[in-house]
Amino acid sequence: MSGFFGPLDAESRVPPHQQTRVAAFLISAHGALARQSAFTLPTKLDSAWQTELNTQLFRETEIVSLLMRATSWAPDPGLGYMTVAWESAWFPAPVYEISDWPLAVAAGLATLAHAVHAAIRPAALLPAEANPEDPFAMALRHIEFESGRLLQAQILSLKGPDLVPFRDAVNSSLERRHTEVRKLWHDMLQSIGIAVGNSNDGEA
């Protein structure tokens, strides 16, 4: 196994089968964040965390749209059962210790978003010789840039005054989400011949 994508093709592009599986995973994760953000948003924004959620909705939708167009798709018989496992993992998990239900749902979504944006760094898997003009490589770099911006907003939300009384419950939920997301990401990478558990595994 290698710690990076490859072997690259004659034009220094990531092989289509690796593009397909990685893009499918990212679309599943970011698509789930977009859907949950849409359902969690109220019709009128009344607080700071709702404003950040509105921003997240459009950023996640942009990431999904970008991946769908930038990926060189290839047939992948294994995607069916893998997608079922991924979608099950993204299922909403409110922080039940919070009595304010909308806030409990939003806090649970924030922990999932934090895990996705912090634990998954796909651009780190691009070897130095990868074609910088390849749409897929450019998409991964753009996603990593956007993830950094969204992560900062999620950190502020999770440390916001509304959640201070529930710090232990939020931290527990956050740790659980990170463990789930990291395992799914590593398992998917191993399935396409990419080594994990080192500095190049695409994890923050």
Protein Blocks (a to p, Z undefined) as FASTA:
>chain_A
ZZbecdddfkopacfklmmmmmmmmmmmmmmmmmmmmmmpcfbdcbfklmmmmmmmmmmm
mmmmmmmmmpccdddfklmmmmmmmmmmmpccddfklmblmlmmmmmmmmmmmmmmmmpc
fklmpcfklcfkbmklmmmmmmmmmmmmmmmmmmmmmmmmklmmmmmmmmmmmmmmmmmm
mmmmmmmmmmnopaehiaknopZZ
